[in-house]
Amino acid sequence: MARPDPALNIRHFAAFAATVRHGSVTRAARAVNLTQPALTQAIARLEADLGCLLFERGAGGMTATEPALLLAPRAEAAIEQIGSPRVTGTQVRAFLALARAGSYAGAAQDTGLSAASLHRAVADLGVALGQRLIDRRGRTVLLTPAGARRARGFGLAMAELRSGLAEVAAWQGKAAGRVVIGAMPLSRARWLPETLLRFAAAYPGVDVAVVEGSHAELVGPLRDGEIDFMLGALRETTALDDLEQEAVFEDRPALVMRAGHPLADPAHPLDPAALQHYPWILPGGDTPLRHYWEAMMQAATGAPPPHVGIECGSVLTVRQLLVGSDALTLLSPAQLAVELDVGLLAARPTPVPVRRTIGMTHRALWRPTAPQAAFVALLREVAKKGFA
């Protein structure tokens, strides 16, 4: 899902962060268990890689420059997430690739490294941490509970370092930065596309990646740092203690059917009991929309909801099924605006009002870069102007 991270030198970042924190090479070297020459060399290498000075050297010690002050909080957070000074950037990259691919062959294909190199790096990582990180199942690999925790921490560490490097590049005046969005179905209709157009015009040098999926498919990558935030129907907060949700607008799903359907004529009052006699196409039983439908049917008819013969979350597939049958669904009209406008499909209000809250979800401790924060601000603005 995510682009493979380069093998960043974690120890260089640890040396840098300690020097910012202590303001002295001597004290920083002692804190990270390096010799002073090794620490000085690590900082010089990091400065060369970034193309800027991170410290002003003087008799009073090491004074952090502006780009250093941008990078230091990200480096500190990354080191905390990694959790061990013995971990190397090569090991982090190898383990994350293995965790994402599920096999050494897949990780090798994603990274361009040999399977033998990946195997060695992951084995060395387990020794360095003193933990069993993986279980082999033939050619596939399963993470142990400790491995899953480490993978999440490493992913968040890499997200922090990517953000820090992007902020330094922006300070240098370089086109840099990336926004990765998890998009659930409703956000793809108008809200997200309109925001993308406006953002691309205002920030032409910033890359944007849209990862489509359901809430269940996106919440893991969000927690792992692979995506920055996700858009769609909000969930019960009791199950999202490590995430924060922001309501942006209210959506009112409608009954949708083919044009010419027996229930499509608005001149005839809708008999709620008739809804029991047509096939339904709806998303899976664990989705908010399905729960809203069940509550609506129970309230409107006083009877248990009918059996759902086809469970489907793809709007494109649902559209074709509706056109070719007398099936009904519950969807936001915005998701089928073109089909409704040309008269291919018809929509009617639900017999009992259905409302769902749409918004943004991000990690509780997420600190967006300037472009990421600008994208979030544009999402709010676009929703207010009626593009939701």
BELSUL-V559916 format. One record per helix or strand. SS is the DSSP state (H for helix, E for strand). FROM is the first residue (numbers start at 1). LEN is the number of residues. If there is no record, write none. Layout:
ss=SS from=FROM len=LEN
ss=SS from=FROM len=LEN
//
This chain:
ss=H from=10 len=13
ss=H from=25 len=7
ss=H from=36 len=15
ss=E from=55 len=4
ss=E from=61 len=4
ss=H from=66 len=17
ss=H from=89 len=13
ss=H from=104 len=8
ss=H from=115 len=15
ss=E from=134 len=4
ss=E from=140 len=4
ss=H from=145 len=27
ss=E from=178 len=6
ss=H from=185 len=4
ss=H from=191 len=12
ss=E from=207 len=6
ss=H from=215 len=9
ss=E from=229 len=5
ss=H from=237 len=3
ss=E from=243 len=9
ss=E from=254 len=5
ss=H from=272 len=6
ss=E from=280 len=3
ss=H from=288 len=14
ss=E from=310 len=2
ss=H from=315 len=9
ss=E from=328 len=4
ss=H from=333 len=9
ss=E from=345 len=4
ss=E from=356 len=8
ss=H from=370 len=15
//
